[in-house]
């Protein structure tokens, strides 16, 4: 956490400079760079990188230690903030804080450096290691035999663990509870929820053969979820990302542990542009390497990843420098915003020739202090359990490099002197990324020509990080590229530039040598090949950028135990086909088959092949593809939060289905017994818009939500939340119950009728009327009001005769009596009806076999949309538009409802409509008003709806003074101050008027 004031971080650099010099120029750009030295008072006893990396993995004991900040994937030890045994010492309970939340995931758990692989969500042995330790889920592990009193043994778990990601509203852990053997009062689950802290809650069962001492715990975690931005500066919150640009942005803006900079002071486009560079895919060796993002294996990784553990006790500036080093970043403060540039290839944005230069040209070449012929970087290596490793350029074996890039060549050109630069970082965990970093530093140091010059005002268009082309005859520059490292504005409107030599080949990622591995000396029989251990089949959906969704068959091969096996041959056959087809031959254990067909049976068989080409027997599995035919998952974590006076935020957790089109949110004005089929549509939230929406506040209603996929399939069960809270500070100006006026309104493709309970309803009309059907009166079959449900009497619409849309225009019009801002709360009671889907026509043989609802009424197949038109004179009205906002301006308001059927079979049935017009509470105030020596007339900036309440406070009154308030109206008031002799006196006063409504005309 950090309490630094809200000032540019780089000010402390500039302050040092200003203490020494009294410059005649204005600094228009400040910068922190990844290799730019910053003058500061040195700290002593700073641990070296190896100590830091080992410190990250140890278990500290403290209840008040600062939490580390984890970005990307790291293995961390954490801080033991709670440690206690049960009263009989059977159990040891531990709470291990991992870092500032919210973490994305806990991937692996280690006890004494040994991964716990037998975790199970039930207390039974035989489980395999989960790929992710799920949030808020109890896991049992460390299964071992326990000796019973009768001498027999029982295999039981000796570990209970739960991972909590660290959300700001996370629930209490389920481990340190009485139901799991905790019988003391120190830890109170309902109170000790550790909001914002990612932690592990653990229970160890005493067994000397399992635990010989206090267990040392480490966890492989994917760190903080952060906010990312797209090319349009649209934010996506709660994303796991190791992109260095967005990790830096999170640290700069975080108010809890970072700098706390307002997002409005950040140049988001520059951070987005910078974020594209680290995401560049590179192929380090051509063979599989470890991906630092998630530990997976593949041939490609990102150019850069931020996998760092920041010490919250460090200076903010020091942590920012660590973050910038990982990405080769330059953070500048220009025009009131922080800008980020990542050094990479680029082209000139401005050409400068001798005619553009004012005065001389300052040139400084490289110096031995910052010039290297070998660069070494110490880092935490993911392939060595995040222990310290070193990467260097040129590598020890540099025979594969060109002669000019070899260490001996460069050392010879440097007069035989070893110029070695050693750097350290805790933010790089891939040896290939570290080697590339070392190469950039070395190449940059050997071509580090610096130029200073003065140009005319066109130089003001340059920003730090820009590349310019310089032409000057004296040094022989011809469009030589330089990067701008500093821009200063002189009082005569000329610009001083500091430039650093730039060459694109500094940043070209070259293929590296694979890290050598020690060969296994166990040699199995090459003529006998063990079959793959297993074949596991699953299917899921994948989405492409253009919105296309395909069904994918995932094939996971259990590795053969044979040491000579180098490849697996995967063969697939669909039901009905005669022969298997070879899908792939490869060394990996995961394969995919795209565009498989839903509801079809596929058989997959796999054999292993060794280096001699000898194959094993097949291991086989079958699967019937589910794909897009499956209903979406039920939405979870649906909740509501009242915000402000008249809005409510609805939030939920996104379902994992890839083919989700939108989330359908509906409401019913009841607090119990709500049904989806009787609800009114409120809003459809597209999947890409996230997991929350803000709508107008309605109290005493039930909100419901379902996920709907692109095929129209919806979640089987709706999730509902009831809101009985109203924060509205309003004045109810008038209300309207349109229900009693249904018969007086007008209809278009809609009709007024009664339902089976004789309740008056508005519903959609049919496209083909009964009297327009073909044949005699008794020819059409089915419901009379459906206009014929056979293809003889109604050939065009026999199974879809409900109109697509229709309107009911309200009979009543609102007249507020003034032009102003009005809040409308609209409640509709309705249900849906589908007479095409009748229980008697069901294909199911028994009553119990028929899924509910028995008579159709699918609420998602129809909608009711309220539309409004506004006017100030009751003559000219605006066009009708969907009533999506809660506040409108005008005096006269007309309403209508639009009824829609999405399948031409289901119609909404509206039986009640009510509208209330409300005015928001409003406060007008002023301070230190001088009354003068006569009546002081105060006029409100905009009139209230009615005369407000008024509070006046005199500030410099003396004994005997008093005041009177007269003529208080909705427009203002008059005040007089008197002394003890009843004479007008000049006094200062404050006033506050609280009322309702804003009259705007």
TIKEPA-130774 format. One record per residue (C-alpha): y, x, z. Coordinates in pm, whole numbers, padded with zeros to 5 digits, always signed. Each point is the difference from the previous one (the first is absolute). Layout:
# residues N
YXZ;...
END
This chain:
# residues 1001
+00000+00000+00000;+00349+00120-00071;+00348-00078+00136;+00207+00197-00248;+00329-00163-00105;+00032-00163-00342;+00150+00295-00188;-00126+00189-00303;-00274+00240+00104;+00155+00282-00196;+00325-00022+00197;-00134+00254+00251;-00030+00249-00285;+00354-00067-00117;+00136+00016+00356;-00120+00360+00029;+00169+00091-00326;+00325-00173+00099;+00007+00189+00329;+00016+00325-00193;+00209-00088-00304;+00300-00217-00071;-00088-00087-00357;+00257-00117-00250;-00260-00208-00178;-00167-00332+00081;-00377-00002+00024;-00117-00295-00202;-00374+00054+00030;-00202+00117+00302;-00361+00106-00042;-00316+00089+00186;-00244+00181-00227;-00362+00097+00038;+00076+00372-00026;+00370+00001+00095;+00053+00177+00336;+00191-00202+00261;+00204+00188+00260;-00090-00108+00350;-00069+00136+00348;-00366+00107-00004;-00261-00157+00228;-00230+00237+00188;-00372-00025+00068;-00064-00219-00304;-00378-00011-00051;-00132+00137-00327;-00169-00223-00254;-00351+00066+00130;+00102-00104+00353;+00172-00309-00138;-00307-00106-00202;-00233+00050+00296;+00246-00184+00222;-00019-00304-00230;-00376-00020+00058;-00011+00032+00379;+00009-00284+00253;+00311+00014+00216;+00031-00196+00323;+00333-00175+00058;+00147-00344+00049;+00346+00097-00124;-00052+00249-00283;+00176-00051-00331;-00225-00144-00267;-00060+00199-00318;+00098-00146-00337;-00288+00009-00246;+00048-00038-00374;-00295+00013-00238;-00351+00076+00119;-00049+00238+00295;-00253+00059+00272;+00174-00037+00335;-00093+00036+00365;+00257-00217+00169;+00123-00043+00354;-00211-00147+00279;+00237-00250+00160;-00261-00184+00206;-00322+00130+00158;-00196-00184+00266;-00358-00072+00102;-00160-00324+00107;-00053-00033+00374;-00367+00097-00028;+00082+00292-00235;-00228-00140-00268;+00279-00014-00256;+00293+00225-00083;+00289-00182-00169;+00246+00195-00214;+00307-00097-00202;+00088+00269-00254;+00343-00034-00168;-00017+00138-00355;+00356-00036-00122;+00291-00222-00099;-00136-00316-00164;-00080-00175-00211;-00287+00216-00133;-00177-00103-00316;-00356+00078+00108;-00233+00198+00220;-00260+00149-00232;-00223+00206+00231;-00054+00059+00370;-00108+00336+00142;-00124+00088+00348;-00013+00373+00066;+00049+00061-00375;-00310-00206-00083;+00059-00310-00205;-00127-00320+00157;-00204-00147-00283;-00203-00269+00175;+00283-00246+00059;-00095-00366-00007;+00196-00320+00060;-00289-00128+00210;-00171+00179+00286;-00301+00105-00204;-00099+00338-00139;-00076+00094-00355;+00348-00046-00146;+00147+00237-00255;+00347+00147+00019;+00263-00252-00117;+00241+00121-00266;+00286-00128+00216;+00016-00088+00369;+00161-00341-00034;+00307-00095+00198;-00057-00217+00309;-00380+00019-00033;-00246+00106+00268;-00251+00268-00099;-00303+00120+00194;-00134+00350-00052;-00163+00315+00141;-00335-00173+00030;-00246+00186+00220;-00305-00067+00214;+00071-00098+00358;-00276+00039+00260;-00069-00321+00191;-00117-00026+00361;-00357-00060-00110;+00003+00320-00205;+00033-00173-00336;+00287+00074-00233;+00251-00230-00168;+00206+00096-00298;+00358-00107+00071;+00356+00081-00093;+00204+00243+00212;+00331-00054-00175;+00222-00305-00051;+00311+00064-00209;+00280-00200-00155;+00273+00121-00235;+00344-00166+00020;+00231+00087-00288;+00325-00028+00194;+00175-00308-00133;+00311-00100+00192;-00171-00324+00102;-00358+00119+00030;-00243-00179+00227;-00152+00149+00312;-00307+00218-00032;-00339-00153+00075;-00153+00308+00164;+00182+00039+00332;-00093-00349+00116;-00211-00150+00275;-00249-00130-00256;-00074+00361-00093;-00036+00131+00353;+00360+00083+00094;+00035-00115+00361;+00328+00156+00110;+00357-00128-00021;+00188+00301-00140;-00023-00112-00360;+00115-00356-00076;-00105-00099-00352;+00264-00267-00044;+00275+00244+00100;-00119+00338-00123;-00007-00067-00375;+00172+00324-00108;+00221-00162-00262;+00070+00239-00286;-00260+00253+00118;-00315+00074-00196;-00279+00074+00247;-00369+00002+00076;-00141-00192+00293;-00333+00152+00107;-00271-00066+00255;-00255+00273+00072;-00323-00086+00178;-00113+00274+00233;-00298+00198-00124;-00021+00372+00071;-00207+00059-00312;+00265-00163-00219;+00323+00120+00166;+00007+00327+00190;+00373-00017+00080;+00311-00202-00080;-00046-00074-00371;+00251+00155-00241;+00095-00261-00257;+00151+00047-00344;+00049-00256-00274;+00051+00030-00373;+00284-00240-00068;+00215-00119-00283;+00343+00004+00160;+00304-00222+00000;+00050-00290-00234;+00340+00037-00161;+00233-00177-00240;-00011+00100-00366;+00235-00093-00283;-00041-00069-00370;+00225+00080-00294;+00215-00305+00078;+00046+00109+00364;-00222-00285+00116;-00159+00083+00334;-00367-00045+00087;-00054+00031+00374;-00310+00102+00196;-00149+00222-00268;-00222+00299+00059;+00146+00281-00205;-00007+00378+00015;+00285+00025-00250;+00236+00260+00153;+00318-00173-00121;-00084-00328+00170;-00126+00175+00314;+00337+00178+00028;+00177-00331-00057;-00199-00159+00282;+00092+00284+00237;+00368-00011-00096;+00031-00375+00056;-00229-00052+00298;+00200-00092+00309;-00280+00069+00246;-00088+00362-00070;+00197+00103-00308;+00366+00034-00089;+00062-00374-00014;+00216+00011-00312;+00096-00341-00139;-00184-00070-00324;+00334-00079-00162;+00089+00368+00041;-00304+00107-00202;+00006+00045-00379;-00327-00186-00060;-00018+00072-00378;+00008+00375+00071;-00291-00035+00245;-00196-00210-00252;+00060+00256-00277;-00105+00277+00236;-00314-00193+00097;-00131+00011-00355;-00039+00379+00008;-00252+00027+00288;-00207-00280-00153;-00071+00210-00309;-00378+00035-00037;-00119+00359-00035;-00344+00148-00056;-00023+00308+00223;-00331+00147-00118;-00173-00244-00231;-00262-00072+00264;+00006-00230+00299;+00243+00084+00278;+00093-00179+00322;+00279-00252-00033;+00233+00042+00300;+00103-00367-00013;-00335-00140+00110;-00250+00288+00001;-00176-00124-00311;-00134+00233-00265;+00122+00011-00358;+00130+00224-00270;+00363-00105+00040;+00247-00004+00287;+00372-00062+00030;+00238+00286-00065;+00125-00041+00357;-00108-00201+00304;+00163-00026+00339;-00273+00037+00262;+00198+00107+00302;+00015-00043+00375;+00362+00022+00117;+00090+00091+00356;+00243-00264+00125;+00147+00253+00246;+00125+00217-00286;+00355-00022-00122;+00036-00263-00269;+00135+00267-00234;-00307+00220+00054;-00236-00285-00081;+00197-00083-00315;-00027+00362-00110;-00377-00018+00047;-00014-00314-00214;+00220+00150-00272;-00209+00318-00016;-00311-00197-00094;+00172-00160-00301;+00238+00278-00116;+00275-00244+00086;+00376+00019+00025;+00169-00264+00216;+00370-00034-00071;+00273-00225+00137;+00235-00110-00275;+00235-00295-00043;-00112-00144+00332;-00372-00003-00078;-00298+00227+00052;-00155+00115-00328;-00337+00167-00052;-00089+00237-00282;-00341+00164-00037;-00002+00319-00200;-00200-00035-00319;+00031+00047-00372;+00308-00147-00162;+00265+00025-00265;+00371+00069+00004;+00243-00279+00085;+00310+00205-00090;+00076+00303-00215;+00259+00249+00129;+00144+00271-00224;+00267+00267+00051;+00270-00244-00104;-00093-00229+00288;+00012+00275+00264;+00322+00062+00191;+00034+00357+00120;-00288+00239+00047;-00373-00031+00029;-00184+00109+00315;-00359+00116-00053;-00248+00112+00264;-00355+00104-00080;-00310-00018+00217;-00017+00209+00316;-00302+00138+00177;+00049-00226+00300;-00092-00309-00199;-00202+00152-00284;-00377+00008+00020;-00295+00144-00185;-00240-00186+00228;+00050-00332+00180;-00231-00123+00276;+00007-00353+00142;-00173-00097+00325;-00110-00365+00004;-00244-00243+00163;-00297-00019-00239;-00167-00340-00039;-00316+00177-00120;-00013+00202+00324;+00048-00291+00241;+00376+00056-00006;-00026+00348+00146;+00249+00259-00120;-00074+00158-00335;+00206+00213-00237;+00081-00040-00366;+00169+00269-00201;+00137+00084-00339;-00104+00207-00177;-00351-00063+00135;-00207+00289+00129;-00197-00006-00322;+00279-00028-00255;-00201+00129-00293;+00019-00342-00161;+00380+00017-00017;+00210+00156-00269;+00097+00360+00064;+00361-00090+00081;-00113-00239+00277;-00232+00243+00175;+00101+00142+00333;-00039+00362-00108;+00230-00053-00299;+00272-00167+00204;-00028+00255+00281;+00034+00283-00252;+00314-00156-00145;+00137-00023+00356;-00028+00375+00046;-00344-00013+00158;+00134-00187+00304;-00194-00291+00146;+00237-00298+00013;-00199-00262+00185;+00135-00338+00103;-00191-00199+00259;+00067-00369+00049;-00165-00266+00210;-00017-00377-00017;-00184-00275+00184;+00058-00243-00287;-00233+00137-00269;-00375-00039+00049;-00138+00077-00348;-00054+00365-00081;+00080-00073-00364;+00334-00158+00085;+00072+00293+00232;-00086+00253-00272;+00227-00182-00244;+00278+00006+00260;-00041+00373+00047;+00015+00056-00375;+00326-00197-00033;+00160+00197+00284;-00101+00332-00153;+00111-00082-00354;+00326-00146+00128;+00070+00310+00210;-00047+00237-00293;+00239-00188-00222;+00270-00083+00253;+00319+00086-00184;+00298-00167+00174;+00329-00080-00171;+00328-00128+00142;+00279-00127-00224;+00293-00240-00021;+00025-00277-00260;+00232-00287-00077;-00031-00351+00138;-00301-00089-00215;-00204+00195+00250;+00057-00280+00250;-00267-00198-00187;-00263+00248+00114;-00210-00054+00310;-00219+00240+00192;-00330+00043-00182;+00140-00053-00350;-00090+00254-00269;+00273+00143-00224;-00009+00230-00304;+00233+00301+00029;+00124+00205-00295;+00202+00317+00062;+00018+00310-00217;+00053+00259+00277;-00338-00040+00173;-00161-00113-00323;-00061-00360+00110;-00078-00239-00282;-00073-00349+00130;-00169+00159+00300;-00114-00264+00245;+00125-00005+00359;-00045-00255+00280;+00309-00111+00193;-00033+00099+00367;+00354-00082+00117;+00303-00190-00129;+00350+00036+00151;+00325-00162-00103;+00321+00203+00009;+00343-00143+00073;+00106+00063-00361;-00289-00228-00114;-00208+00288-00127;-00360+00031+00112;-00187+00300+00140;-00368+00012-00085;-00279+00204+00156;-00296+00030-00235;-00361+00116+00039;-00208+00117-00294;-00244-00264-00128;-00307+00041-00218;-00245-00279-00076;-00294+00236+00030;+00072+00028+00374;-00151-00347+00037;-00287-00006-00250;-00325-00074+00181;-00265+00245-00116;-00376-00036+00033;-00116+00179+00312;-00325+00161+00098;-00230-00217+00205;-00035+00094+00363;-00327+00192+00028;-00283-00158+00199;-00299+00161+00164;-00319-00087-00185;-00285-00169+00184;-00309+00222+00027;-00253-00285+00037;-00183-00035-00334;-00205-00318-00044;-00277-00029-00258;+00184-00035-00335;-00290-00190-00159;-00003-00278+00255;+00322-00201+00013;+00078-00239+00282;+00125-00340-00118;+00344-00125+00101;-00012-00125+00357;+00142-00339-00089;+00199-00204-00249;+00261-00238+00139;+00167-00259-00223;+00318-00191+00065;+00251-00164-00228;+00372-00056+00024;+00304-00070-00212;+00241+00259-00134;+00351-00069-00123;+00190+00190-00267;+00376+00040-00024;+00020-00265-00271;-00161-00254+00232;-00348+00010-00156;-00276-00048+00257;-00357+00111-00071;-00320-00021+00199;-00141+00340+00090;-00355+00087+00108;+00012+00282+00255;-00302+00225+00022;-00042+00233+00296;-00288+00246-00019;-00154+00136+00316;-00024+00374-00057;-00335+00157-00059;-00106+00251+00264;-00114+00234-00276;+00217+00313-00009;-00057+00053-00374;+00133-00341-00101;+00319+00034-00203;+00028-00335-00175;-00092-00363+00022;-00082-00224-00295;+00113-00357+00053;-00151-00276-00215;+00094-00370-00008;-00160-00314-00141;+00132-00357+00001;-00240-00289+00047;-00143-00100-00337;+00030+00345-00149;-00315+00197-00083;+00103+00362+00048;+00207+00191+00251;+00317+00167-00128;+00121+00335+00130;+00329-00062+00175;+00079+00354+00107;-00141+00341+00079;+00198+00190+00259;+00009+00187+00324;+00201-00254+00196;-00156-00266+00221;+00224-00292-00095;+00006-00172-00338;+00161-00308-00147;-00081-00246-00273;+00303-00197-00116;+00020-00352-00137;-00333-00121+00128;-00061-00372-00036;+00027-00229+00301;-00315-00186+00112;-00226+00240-00194;-00280+00207+00152;+00021+00376-00055;-00272+00257+00075;+00103+00360+00062;-00237+00292+00025;+00086+00365+00069;-00199+00321-00028;+00091+00351+00109;-00008+00302-00231;-00017+00363+00111;+00126+00314-00171;-00320+00029-00203;+00036-00352-00133;-00293-00130+00206;+00060-00359+00109;-00111-00204+00297;-00138-00350+00018;+00250-00286-00012;+00168-00165+00294;+00093-00356-00095;+00218-00290+00121;+00111-00339-00136;+00309-00213+00048;+00129-00337-00117;+00368+00045-00080;+00242-00209+00205;+00330+00123-00149;+00284-00243-00059;-00209-00310+00068;+00023+00051+00373;+00269-00183+00187;+00272+00225+00141;-00023+00105+00360;+00159-00222+00260;+00348+00118+00090;+00028+00152+00348;+00274+00069+00254;+00219-00291-00111;+00297-00028+00236;+00357-00126+00010;+00319+00137+00149;+00326-00191+00026;+00293+00210-00123;+00364-00095+00024;+00104-00362+00025;-00183-00158-00288;-00274+00223-00139;-00356+00092+00085;-00197+00303-00113;-00364-00057-00085;-00221+00311-00002;-00365+00064-00071;-00243+00277-00081;-00075+00043-00369;-00352-00072-00114;-00183+00282-00173;-00094-00195-00317;+00159+00170-00301;+00027-00314-00213;+00225-00186+00240;+00281-00173-00189;+00200-00144+00288;-00008-00136+00352;+00045-00376+00019;+00195-00111+00308;+00017-00369+00088;+00115-00204+00297;-00067-00329+00173;+00249-00149+00250;-00256-00024+00281;-00088+00233+00287;-00372-00081+00006;-00264-00129-00237;+00164+00147-00310;-00206-00010-00321;+00047+00204-00315;-00057-00312-00212;+00280-00182+00183;+00249+00287-00011;+00309+00050-00212;+00049+00314-00206;+00271+00226+00140;-00008+00322-00202;-00233+00214-00210;+00047+00369+00083;-00111+00238-00278;-00238+00270+00118;+00239+00277-00103;+00267-00137+00236;-00195+00115+00303;-00118-00178+00309;+00301-00188+00128;+00257-00255-00107;+00302-00168+00155;+00042-00376-00033;+00216-00270+00150;-00074-00073+00364;-00184-00322+00082;-00117-00072+00352;-00304-00201+00101;-00185+00080-00321;-00323+00178-00088;+00020+00272-00263;-00319+00078-00196;-00094+00281-00239;-00273+00078-00253;-00047+00281-00251;-00037-00108-00364;-00148+00227-00266;+00073+00016-00371;-00284-00241-00079;+00147-00256+00238;-00265+00055+00266;+00144-00029+00346;-00104+00108+00347;-00268-00224+00144;+00188-00052+00325;+00371-00029+00056;+00167+00180+00290;+00264-00192+00187;+00275+00065+00249;+00202-00260+00189;+00372+00038+00060;+00152-00210+00277;+00297+00231+00060;+00344-00064-00141;+00277+00256+00037;+00238-00219-00190;+00346-00007+00156;+00112-00289-00214;+00177-00331-00003;-00187-00282-00170;+00266-00154-00223;-00220-00267-00156;-00362-00082-00082;-00173-00190-00275;-00340-00167-00006;-00066-00053-00369;-00337-00161+00070;+00151-00344+00048;+00183+00029-00333;-00295+00096-00221;+00016-00329-00186;+00370+00050-00079;-00032+00345-00154;-00081+00077-00363;-00324+00139-00141;-00087+00218-00298;-00374+00046-00073;-00054-00096+00364;-00074-00335+00154;+00032-00188+00329;-00320-00152+00133;-00207-00032+00317;-00303+00196+00116;-00325-00132+00143;+00168-00043+00340;+00279-00209-00157;+00252+00279+00055;+00277+00022-00261;-00030+00324-00196;+00155+00178-00296;-00252+00154-00239;-00021+00131-00356;-00056-00244-00283;-00274+00036-00261;+00056+00146-00345;-00199-00277-00168;+00061-00344+00151;-00294-00240+00039;+00147-00241-00255;+00024+00284-00253;-00370+00085+00008;-00231-00069-00296;-00220-00310+00000;-00009-00322+00199;+00124-00055+00351;-00342+00075+00148;-00075+00296-00229;+00153+00283+00214;-00215+00124+00286;+00094+00155+00332;+00306-00076+00209;+00240-00254-00147;+00303+00205+00096;-00135+00314-00169;+00033-00169-00341;-00361+00046-00107;-00228+00287+00098;-00233-00013-00301;+00058+00186-00327;-00032-00317-00204;+00287-00204+00142;+00216+00303+00085;-00117+00287-00226;+00292+00235+00066;+00042-00029+00377;-00320-00155+00131;-00051+00272+00265;+00362+00111+00053;+00229-00300-00029;+00239+00072+00289;+00349+00096-00122;+00085+00368+00041;+00328-00082+00172;+00224-00287+00096;+00314-00072+00200;+00124-00232+00270;+00382-00013+00021;+00129-00084+00348;+00187-00323+00038;+00222+00146+00271;+00271+00261-00055;+00144+00211+00283;+00379-00019+00051;+00107+00247+00270;+00364-00109-00007;+00120+00356-00065;-00083+00301-00217;-00183+00261+00204;-00320+00190+00072;-00286-00237+00087;-00351+00080+00124;-00274-00237-00114;-00336-00037+00168;-00245-00189-00220;-00338-00126+00117;-00254-00165-00227;-00322-00166+00104;-00262-00019-00274;-00363+00037-00090;-00181+00061-00325;-00239-00219-00192;-00254+00080-00273;-00189-00309-00110;-00183+00202-00263;-00198+00179+00274;-00193-00271+00181;-00288+00046+00243;-00214-00253-00187;+00023+00214-00313;-00103+00316+00183;-00286+00214-00137;-00116+00071+00356;-00315-00183+00106;+00083-00059+00367;+00308-00090+00200;-00027+00318+00205;-00019+00220-00311;+00334-00116-00136;+00284+00232+00097;+00308-00153+00156;+00231-00167-00080;-00231-00272-00132;+00252-00179-00221;+00194+00282-00156;+00361+00014+00124;+00047+00369-00060;+00350+00069+00132;+00043+00315-00209;-00027-00197-00325;+00328-00185+00043;+00350+00067+00123;+00321-00172+00101;+00328+00185-00057;+00332-00122+00144;+00299+00042-00232;+00371-00036+00080;+00326-00044-00194;+00341+00058+00161;+00352-00129-00063;+00346+00017+00153;+00134-00322-00156;-00302-00232-00046;+00059+00008-00377;-00108+00342-00121;-00331+00119+00144;-00176+00328-00053;-00335+00004-00175;-00299-00075+00217;-00168+00315+00123;-00284+00073+00238;+00113-00032+00360;-00109+00345+00118;+00301+00081+00221;+00097-00172+00321;+00380+00014-00041;+00202-00161-00280;+00371-00046-00062;+00149-00330-00108;+00086-00348+00117;-00241-00219-00195;-00368+00074-00034;-00266-00170-00213;-00370+00065+00046;-00318-00058-00195;-00360+00109+00032;-00207+00145-00282;-00369-00087+00022;-00239+00237-00177;-00370-00006-00084;-00147+00338-00082;-00331-00134-00134;+00108-00346-00137;-00254-00150+00239;+00166+00028+00340;+00320-00182+00095;+00215+00047+00306;+00051-00318+00205;+00333+00009+00182;+00032-00252+00281;+00304+00123+00196;+00316+00203-00069;+00269+00082+00255;+00308+00218-00034;+00244+00110+00267;+00339+00158-00072;+00100+00250+00266;+00300+00224+00064;-00041+00354+00137;+00169+00104+00321;+00303+00214-00072;+00229+00219+00212;+00360+00097-00081;+00179+00249+00225;+00291+00240+00016;+00105+00270+00248;+00333+00126+00132;+00211-00279-00151;+00368+00007+00103;+00120-00349+00095;+00373+00064-00050;+00263-00183+00206;-00060-00338-00163;-00292-00215-00104;-00268+00210-00172;-00189-00188-00273;-00350+00126-00074;-00157-00110-00329;-00372+00058-00051;-00092+00192-00319;-00214-00296-00110;-00004-00341+00169;-00294-00119+00210;-00179-00327-00062;+00149-00130+00327;+00220+00132+00275;-00180+00298+00160;-00026+00106+00363;+00263+00259+00091;+00019+00284+00251;+00327+00194+00059;+00040+00314+00212;+00349+00133+00087;+00019+00376+00038;+00334+00105+00154;+00088-00303+00210;+00179+00042+00333;+00004-00216+00309;+00119-00349-00084;-00066+00026-00375;-00190-00277-00170;-00063-00136-00348;-00052-00333-00174;-00210-00084-00306;+00108-00291-00217;-00075-00145-00342;-00358+00128-00001;-00163-00119-00323;-00266+00116-00241;+00276+00202-00172;+00141+00188+00300;+00203-00036+00320;+00338+00070+00159;+00045+00211+00316;+00303+00065+00228;+00024+00257+00279;+00240-00067+00293;+00108+00195+00307;+00042-00139+00346;+00343-00133-00100;-00158-00197-00285;+00173+00216-00259;-00183+00110-00317;-00118+00359+00026;-00175+00236-00240;-00357+00069+00106;-00308+00145-00171;-00316-00209-00019;-00350-00021-00149;-00157-00322-00121;-00341-00122-00113;-00066-00329-00177;-00360-00123-00028;-00083-00293-00223;-00204-00110-00298;+00037+00005-00374;+00219+00176-00256;+00235-00205-00215;+00048+00201-00316;+00233-00236-00189;
END
